Amino acid sequence: MKIQLYYAPITCALAPYITLTEAGADFEVITLNFSEKEHMSSEYLSINPKHKVPLLVVDGTQLSENVAIQQWIANTFPEAKLLPQDPWELLQAISLVSWCSSGIHPYLRIINGPIKVCDIEGTEENIRKHASEHVYECFSIAENLLEGKEYFFGSMTAPDTNFYWCFRRASQFSLNLSNFPNCQSHFNRMENRLSVQKLLAFEKEVQMQFNGLT
């Protein structure tokens, strides 16, 4: 089985990179330089018209969207226990991945680029303010979910990787995250995992290559 992961630094493609690593999967990473618009190239659009990452290609067949990709990884490598075994907890885990992807991620994207939703001059800070308030609300929910826990479901599972990305991305903006100690502890715990350390080292290497420093 040939597994390829299309990836770009900083993006939520880090989540399946981490889970594939946790699963011990043999996979190839194909990097895209967003600053050079490689994700908008005719070559990439021919396999992913959504022009986003992550994209998983398995034996030539494409699969997009983290919710689906994470489930494929968990189902293909069951020994890694990347999703809970209990049927109800399984659904809750999928719900969390979906929430990260559709409930938190879009607002982080708006904070990063408010012009993507409104190009009226002078509205940028107001848009960022409202998007930030939504992110804070989501982190408050996560704060309660993580109370007394190391991970969302006892051991590390796929939703932890997606939420790790969300909290990491938020920390790259001028947001006050001091009210979310459980989320911060979860973030720190994730960063101590070998899979995440491998991801961070790989990300740094790719960024250096893109910047012409290697």
C-alpha positions in Angstrom: 0.0 0.0 0.0 1.4 3.4 -1.0 0.4 6.3 1.2 1.1 9.9 0.2 0.2 12.9 2.3 0.1 16.4 0.7 1.2 18.8 3.3 2.1 22.5 3.9 3.8 24.0 6.9 1.6 25.6 9.7 -1.6 24.1 8.2 -3.9 21.5 9.7 -2.2 18.9 7.6 0.0 18.4 10.6 -2.9 16.4 12.3 -2.8 13.4 9.9 1.0 13.6 9.8 1.0 13.0 13.5 -1.6 10.2 13.4 0.2 8.5 10.6 3.4 8.7 12.6 1.6 7.4 15.7 0.3 4.5 13.7 3.8 3.6 12.5 2.6 4.0 8.9 5.1 4.1 6.0 4.1 7.2 4.1 5.5 9.8 1.7 5.0 13.5 2.4 4.6 15.8 -0.6 5.1 19.4 0.4 3.3 22.3 -1.1 4.6 25.9 -0.9 1.6 28.0 -0.4 3.5 31.3 -0.8 4.4 30.1 -4.3 0.8 29.1 -5.0 1.8 25.5 -5.6 -1.6 24.5 -4.2 -3.2 26.4 -7.1 -1.2 24.7 -9.8 -3.0 22.8 -12.5 -1.2 19.7 -11.4 -2.5 19.9 -7.9 -6.0 21.1 -8.9 -6.3 18.0 -11.1 -6.2 15.8 -8.1 -7.7 18.1 -5.5 -9.9 20.9 -7.0 -10.5 22.1 -3.4 -6.8 23.3 -3.5 -6.4 22.6 0.2 -4.3 20.3 2.4 -4.3 17.8 3.8 -4.9 15.4 0.9 -4.3 11.7 1.4 -3.6 9.6 -1.6 -3.7 5.8 -1.1 -2.7 3.7 -4.1 -3.6 6.5 -6.4 -7.1 7.2 -4.8 -7.6 10.7 -3.2 -9.2 11.4 0.1 -9.6 15.0 1.4 -10.9 16.5 4.7 -9.5 15.7 8.1 -12.7 14.2 9.4 -12.5 11.4 6.7 -8.7 11.1 6.6 -8.4 10.6 10.4 -11.1 7.9 10.3 -9.2 6.1 7.4 -6.0 6.2 9.4 -7.6 4.8 12.5 -9.5 2.1 10.6 -6.4 1.1 8.6 -4.1 0.9 11.7 -6.5 -0.3 14.5 -3.6 -1.4 16.7 -2.6 2.3 17.1 -6.0 2.9 18.8 -6.4 6.4 17.2 -10.1 6.4 17.8 -12.0 5.0 20.9 -13.3 1.5 20.7 -16.5 2.3 22.6 -19.2 3.1 19.9 -20.5 6.1 21.7 -17.0 7.5 22.4 -16.1 6.8 18.8 -19.0 9.1 17.7 -17.9 11.7 20.2 -14.4 11.6 18.9 -15.5 12.0 15.3 -17.7 14.9 16.5 -14.6 16.6 18.1 -12.6 16.2 14.9 -15.5 17.8 13.0 -15.8 20.6 15.5 -12.1 21.4 15.2 -12.3 21.4 11.4 -15.6 23.3 10.9 -16.3 25.0 14.2 -12.8 26.4 15.2 -10.6 26.3 12.1 -12.7 28.7 9.9 -12.5 31.4 12.6 -8.7 31.0 13.0 -8.6 31.4 9.2 -10.6 34.6 9.5 -8.3 36.0 12.2 -5.4 35.3 9.9 -7.0 36.9 6.8 -10.2 38.9 7.5 -10.2 40.2 3.9 -11.2 36.7 2.9 -14.7 37.4 4.3 -15.0 41.2 3.9 -12.8 43.5 1.9 -14.5 46.8 3.1 -11.7 49.1 4.3 -11.4 49.5 8.0 -13.3 46.4 9.0 -10.3 44.1 9.6 -10.0 44.6 13.3 -13.7 44.4 14.0 -13.8 41.1 12.1 -10.8 39.8 14.0 -12.4 40.8 17.3 -15.6 38.8 16.6 -13.7 35.8 15.3 -11.5 35.9 18.3 -14.5 35.9 20.7 -15.8 32.8 18.9 -12.4 31.1 19.3 -12.3 32.0 23.0 -15.8 30.4 23.4 -14.7 27.2 21.8 -11.6 27.0 23.9 -13.8 27.5 27.0 -15.7 24.4 25.9 -12.5 22.5 25.4 -11.2 23.7 28.7 -14.2 22.0 30.4 -13.8 18.8 28.3 -10.2 18.5 29.3 -10.8 19.1 33.1 -8.9 16.4 35.0 -7.8 14.7 31.8 -4.5 14.3 29.9 -6.3 13.7 26.6 -9.9 13.9 25.4 -10.4 10.1 25.7 -7.9 8.8 28.2 -5.1 8.1 25.8 -4.0 10.2 22.8 -6.5 9.8 19.9 -7.1 11.6 16.6 -9.1 14.5 18.0 -6.1 15.5 20.2 -4.0 16.1 17.1 -6.7 18.3 15.5 -7.2 20.3 18.7 -3.5 20.6 19.1 -3.3 22.3 15.7 -6.2 24.7 16.7 -4.5 25.8 19.9 -1.1 26.0 18.2 -2.5 28.2 15.4 -4.3 30.4 17.9 -1.0 30.9 19.8 0.6 32.3 16.6 -1.8 35.2 16.7 -2.2 38.0 19.3 -4.7 36.1 21.4 -4.8 35.9 25.2 -4.9 32.2 26.0 -4.1 32.5 29.7 -7.6 31.6 30.6 -7.2 28.1 29.3 -4.7 26.2 31.5 -6.2 22.8 30.6 -5.8 23.5 26.9 -2.3 24.8 27.5 -1.4 21.6 29.4 -2.8 19.5 26.7 -0.8 21.5 24.1 2.4 21.0 26.2 1.7 17.3 26.6 1.2 16.9 22.8 4.5 18.7 22.1 6.3 16.1 24.3 5.2 13.2 22.1 7.8 11.9 19.7 5.3 12.0 16.8 4.8 15.7 17.4 8.5 16.4 17.8 9.1 14.6 14.5 6.4 16.8 12.9 7.9 20.0 14.3 11.4 19.1 13.1 10.0 18.2 9.6 8.1 21.5 9.5 11.2 23.5 10.3 13.2 21.7 7.7 10.5 22.3 5.0 10.3 26.0 6.0 14.0 26.4 5.6 13.9 24.8 2.2 11.1 27.1 1.1 13.0 30.1 2.4 16.2 29.0 0.5 18.1 28.4 3.7 19.3 24.9 2.9 
